[in-house]
């Protein structure tokens, strides 16, 4: 089936929104919040997952590893070479959020860098098809409403329902507590959760050789310390978000923290971070269409004091999300 043949209705979007709020929430808990049956939630989720609408997965947080950092790369390419470069980058394990934008001449990429960055950061600028290259280290991530509400910006989930969805679940990125670090013994657990972030405790126990209680405790420790977080990769166009863009803000240093926090509260922005470079704040915007993006820029963005400039780089093609490849606009697991 093609992209246009899949119909995602409001109940589907509500399920996805609930999973954004709490990615491992039991189907029964989601059903209670939405006022539908547990079987309906389970059936619809499995259908969407099988159709390439969504994948729930776990990711390691690079900034919680010694000598690791996270960078945003902007790569200007020779005409006709962007697609091949983006595809090559997408198959690497240290890259995420790869887009082709700026009229097809620029590839943007998030990269995890170990040590002094002698690998990807050193070799990319020397590639024959690369005309321009800039690397921006992520200094601070601003968690906020946009990371969980962009799928359903007109949501009506109450604060009490949000707490109910997350009750007993591992905390989200930014809600760190504890000092657990990933060790060699955790590798089977991380590998299984990377394939399926909603894998049952029984399946995780089978993969690790631990008990279900030990698995649940260890997941709680790793997520609680910030070493691991759960994420949804979503086929954005299928949930009605047809316009995506990276926004590069130039903000007065005195306003950087306040502007970042305020932007993170916008449902239109799925990610906000302070970065190095002349543009010191970047964000990932989602909107139903170009008019909606324009309205957002000329109202909510325009109202924020301290923003001197904003560069808008529209996404033409999404090649990779957090971990999943995008094939025909659908979410697919990378080759092992």
C-alpha positions as CSV (number, residue, x, y, z in Angstrom):
1,X,0.0,0.0,0.0
2,X,1.2,3.5,-0.7
3,X,1.3,6.4,1.7
4,X,-2.0,7.8,0.5
5,X,-3.9,4.6,1.2
6,X,-3.4,4.6,4.9
7,X,-6.0,6.5,6.9
8,X,-5.1,7.7,10.4
9,X,-8.1,9.0,12.3
10,X,-8.3,11.0,15.5
11,X,-8.3,7.9,17.7
12,X,-5.1,6.7,16.1
13,X,-3.6,10.1,16.7
14,X,-4.8,10.1,20.3
15,X,-3.1,6.7,20.8
16,X,0.2,8.1,19.3
17,X,-0.1,11.2,21.6
18,X,-0.6,9.0,24.7
19,X,2.5,7.1,23.6
20,X,4.4,10.3,23.2
21,X,3.5,11.2,26.8
22,X,4.4,7.7,28.1
23,X,5.9,5.4,25.5
24,X,5.6,2.2,27.6
25,X,2.2,2.9,29.1
26,X,0.1,-0.3,29.2
27,X,-2.7,-0.4,26.6
28,X,-5.3,-0.7,29.3
29,X,-4.1,2.6,30.8
30,X,-4.2,4.3,27.4
31,X,-7.7,2.9,26.9
32,X,-8.9,4.3,30.2
33,X,-7.7,7.8,29.2
34,X,-9.2,7.7,25.7
35,X,-12.5,6.1,26.7
36,X,-12.1,3.1,24.3
37,X,-11.5,-0.6,24.9
38,X,-8.0,-2.1,25.6
39,X,-8.5,-4.3,22.5
40,X,-9.1,-1.2,20.3
41,X,-5.9,0.4,21.5
42,X,-3.8,-2.8,21.1
43,X,-5.3,-3.5,17.6
44,X,-4.8,0.0,16.3
45,X,-1.2,0.2,17.7
46,X,-0.2,-3.1,16.1
47,X,-1.8,-2.0,12.8
48,X,0.1,1.3,12.8
49,X,3.4,-0.3,13.8
50,X,3.0,-2.9,11.0
51,X,2.1,-0.3,8.4
52,X,5.2,1.8,9.2
53,X,3.3,4.7,10.9
54,X,5.2,4.4,14.2
55,X,8.1,2.7,16.0
56,X,8.7,3.0,19.8
57,X,12.3,2.5,20.6
58,X,15.0,3.2,23.2
59,X,18.0,5.4,22.5
60,X,21.2,5.9,24.5
61,X,21.8,9.5,25.6
62,X,25.3,10.4,24.2
63,X,25.8,13.2,26.6
64,X,25.7,10.8,29.5
65,X,28.6,8.8,28.2
66,X,32.2,9.7,28.9
67,X,33.9,11.7,26.1
68,X,30.7,11.6,24.0
69,X,28.9,14.6,22.5
70,X,26.0,15.4,20.2
71,X,26.3,17.6,17.1
72,X,24.1,19.1,14.4
73,X,25.8,19.0,11.0
74,X,24.9,21.1,8.0
75,X,26.4,19.8,4.8
76,X,26.2,21.7,1.5
77,X,26.4,19.2,-1.4
78,X,27.2,19.3,-5.1
79,X,24.1,19.2,-7.3
80,X,22.6,15.7,-7.5
81,X,24.7,14.3,-4.7
82,X,22.6,15.0,-1.6
83,X,20.5,11.8,-1.8
84,X,23.5,9.5,-2.0
85,X,25.3,11.2,0.9
86,X,22.1,11.2,3.1
87,X,21.6,7.5,2.4
88,X,25.2,6.7,3.4
89,X,24.9,8.7,6.6
90,X,21.6,7.1,7.4
91,X,23.1,3.6,7.6
92,X,25.6,4.6,10.2
93,X,24.8,3.8,13.9
94,X,26.0,7.2,15.1
95,X,23.6,9.4,13.1
96,X,20.0,10.5,13.5
97,X,17.4,13.0,12.1
98,X,18.8,13.1,8.6
99,X,17.0,15.5,6.2
100,X,17.5,16.8,2.7
101,X,16.5,20.5,2.6
102,X,17.3,23.9,1.2
103,X,16.2,23.1,-2.3
104,X,17.9,19.7,-2.2
105,X,21.3,21.2,-1.8
106,X,21.8,20.7,2.0
107,X,21.9,17.6,4.2
108,X,21.3,18.1,7.9
109,X,22.2,15.4,10.3
110,X,22.5,14.8,14.1
111,X,25.6,12.9,15.0
112,X,27.0,11.2,18.2
113,X,30.7,11.9,18.4
114,X,33.1,10.0,20.6
115,X,36.3,11.6,21.9
116,X,37.9,14.3,19.7
117,X,35.6,13.6,16.7
118,X,38.4,12.4,14.5
119,X,35.9,10.1,12.6
120,X,32.8,11.6,11.0
121,X,33.7,15.3,11.8
122,X,37.1,14.9,10.3
123,X,36.3,13.0,7.1
124,X,33.0,14.6,6.0
125,X,34.5,18.0,5.1
126,X,37.0,16.2,2.9
127,X,34.5,14.3,0.8
128,X,34.5,15.2,-2.8
129,X,30.7,15.9,-3.0
130,X,30.8,18.2,0.0
131,X,30.9,22.0,-0.8
132,X,30.3,23.5,2.6
133,X,30.3,22.0,6.1
134,X,29.5,23.3,9.6
135,X,29.2,21.4,12.9
136,X,27.3,22.7,15.9
137,X,27.7,21.0,19.3
138,X,24.6,20.6,21.4
139,X,25.2,22.4,24.6
140,X,21.8,22.1,26.3
141,X,18.6,20.4,25.5
142,X,15.3,22.1,26.4
143,X,12.6,19.5,27.2
144,X,9.1,20.8,27.0
145,X,5.5,20.5,25.8
146,X,6.4,20.3,22.1
147,X,8.2,17.0,22.4
148,X,5.0,15.2,23.5
149,X,2.2,17.4,22.0
150,X,3.2,18.0,18.4
151,X,1.2,15.0,17.1
152,X,-2.0,16.3,18.6
153,X,-1.5,20.1,19.2
154,X,-5.3,20.5,19.9
155,X,-5.1,17.8,22.6
156,X,-7.4,17.7,25.6
157,X,-5.4,15.4,27.9
158,X,-5.5,16.8,31.4
159,X,-2.6,17.0,33.8
160,X,-4.2,14.3,35.9
161,X,-4.5,12.0,32.9
162,X,-0.8,12.7,32.0
163,X,0.2,11.6,35.5
164,X,-2.0,8.5,35.2
165,X,-0.4,7.5,31.9
166,X,3.1,7.8,33.3
167,X,2.3,6.2,36.7
168,X,4.9,3.6,37.4
169,X,6.6,4.1,34.0
170,X,10.3,5.0,33.5
171,X,10.8,8.8,33.6
172,X,11.1,10.7,30.3
173,X,14.3,12.4,29.0
174,X,15.0,15.4,31.2
175,X,13.5,13.8,34.3
176,X,16.8,12.3,35.5
177,X,17.4,10.8,38.9
178,X,20.2,8.4,39.8
179,X,23.6,7.7,38.4
180,X,23.3,4.4,36.5
181,X,25.5,3.9,33.5
182,X,25.2,1.4,30.6
183,X,27.6,-1.5,31.0
184,X,28.5,-4.5,28.9
185,X,25.9,-6.6,30.6
186,X,23.2,-4.2,29.5
187,X,23.9,-4.7,25.8
188,X,21.2,-7.5,25.1
189,X,18.7,-5.3,27.0
190,X,19.5,-2.2,25.0
191,X,19.6,-4.1,21.7
192,X,16.1,-5.5,22.3
193,X,14.7,-2.1,23.4
194,X,16.2,-0.5,20.3
195,X,14.3,-2.9,18.1
196,X,11.1,-2.5,20.1
197,X,10.8,-0.1,22.9
198,X,7.5,-1.7,24.0
199,X,8.9,-5.2,24.2
200,X,7.3,-7.0,27.2
201,X,9.2,-7.6,30.4
202,X,9.0,-11.4,29.6
203,X,10.7,-10.8,26.2
204,X,13.3,-8.6,27.8
205,X,13.9,-11.2,30.4
206,X,14.4,-13.9,27.8
207,X,16.8,-11.7,25.9
208,X,19.0,-11.0,28.9
209,X,18.7,-14.1,31.1
210,X,17.4,-12.0,34.0
211,X,14.1,-12.1,35.8
212,X,11.3,-9.8,34.8
213,X,11.7,-8.0,38.1
214,X,15.4,-7.5,37.4
215,X,14.7,-6.2,33.9
216,X,12.1,-3.7,35.0
217,X,14.4,-2.5,37.8
218,X,17.3,-2.0,35.4
219,X,15.2,-0.2,32.8
220,X,14.0,2.1,35.5
221,X,17.6,2.8,36.6
222,X,19.0,3.5,33.2
223,X,16.1,5.7,32.1
224,X,16.0,7.4,35.5
225,X,19.7,8.4,35.3
226,X,19.2,9.7,31.7
227,X,21.5,7.1,30.1
228,X,18.5,5.8,28.1
229,X,15.3,7.4,26.9
230,X,12.3,6.2,24.9
231,X,11.2,7.8,21.7
232,X,8.6,7.5,19.0
233,X,9.6,7.6,15.3
234,X,6.4,8.7,13.5
235,X,5.5,9.0,9.8
236,X,4.7,12.7,10.1
237,X,2.7,13.2,6.9
238,X,0.3,10.4,8.0
239,X,-0.6,12.3,11.2
240,X,-1.2,15.5,9.2
241,X,2.1,17.2,9.7
242,X,3.1,18.0,6.1
243,X,5.5,20.8,6.7
244,X,8.8,20.3,8.6
245,X,11.7,22.7,9.0
246,X,14.8,23.3,11.0
247,X,14.9,26.7,12.6
248,X,18.2,28.3,13.4
249,X,17.9,31.2,15.9
250,X,20.3,33.9,16.8
251,X,19.5,34.9,20.4
252,X,21.2,37.4,22.7
253,X,23.1,35.5,25.3
254,X,21.2,37.1,28.1
255,X,18.0,35.7,26.7
256,X,19.2,32.3,25.6
257,X,17.9,30.3,28.5
258,X,14.6,32.0,28.7
259,X,14.0,31.9,24.9
260,X,14.9,28.2,24.8
261,X,12.5,27.4,27.6
262,X,9.7,29.4,26.1
263,X,10.2,27.8,22.6
264,X,10.2,24.3,24.2
265,X,6.7,25.0,25.4
266,X,5.4,25.4,21.9
267,X,3.5,22.4,20.5
268,X,4.9,23.3,17.0
269,X,8.5,22.4,18.0
270,X,9.4,18.8,18.5
271,X,13.0,19.6,19.7
272,X,14.8,22.7,21.0
273,X,18.5,22.9,21.9
274,X,21.3,25.5,22.5
275,X,24.2,24.9,20.1
276,X,27.5,26.4,19.2
277,X,27.9,28.7,16.2
278,X,26.6,32.0,15.1
279,X,23.1,30.7,15.3
280,X,23.0,29.6,19.0
281,X,19.6,27.9,19.2
282,X,18.1,25.3,16.9
283,X,14.6,23.8,16.8
284,X,12.7,21.3,14.7
285,X,9.3,22.6,13.6
286,X,6.2,20.5,12.5
287,X,3.0,22.0,11.0
288,X,0.1,20.8,9.0
289,X,1.1,23.0,6.1
290,X,3.2,26.0,5.0
291,X,0.5,28.5,6.0
292,X,0.4,27.1,9.5
293,X,4.2,27.4,9.7
294,X,4.1,31.0,8.5
295,X,1.3,31.8,11.1
296,X,3.5,30.3,13.8
297,X,6.5,32.3,12.8
298,X,4.7,35.5,12.5
299,X,2.7,35.2,15.8
300,X,4.3,33.0,18.6
301,X,7.9,33.4,17.4
302,X,7.5,37.1,16.6
303,X,6.3,37.7,20.1
304,X,9.4,36.4,21.8
305,X,11.9,39.1,22.9
306,X,15.6,38.4,22.4
307,X,15.5,36.7,19.0
308,X,17.6,38.7,16.6
309,X,17.3,36.4,13.6
310,X,15.8,33.1,12.5
311,X,16.9,31.0,9.5
312,X,14.2,28.6,8.2
313,X,15.5,25.5,6.4
314,X,12.5,23.5,5.1
315,X,12.7,19.7,5.0
316,X,12.2,18.3,1.5
317,X,12.9,14.7,2.4
318,X,13.2,12.9,5.7
319,X,15.8,10.1,5.3
320,X,16.2,9.0,8.9
321,X,14.5,9.7,12.2
322,X,15.8,9.0,15.6
323,X,16.8,5.4,14.6
324,X,14.4,4.4,11.8
325,X,15.0,4.8,8.1
326,X,12.2,6.5,6.2
327,X,11.2,4.6,3.1
328,X,8.4,6.1,0.9
329,X,7.5,8.3,3.9
330,X,7.1,5.3,6.2
331,X,9.1,4.3,9.3
332,X,11.2,1.2,8.8
333,X,13.8,-0.6,11.0
334,X,17.4,-0.1,9.8
335,X,19.1,-3.2,8.5
336,X,21.0,-5.1,11.1
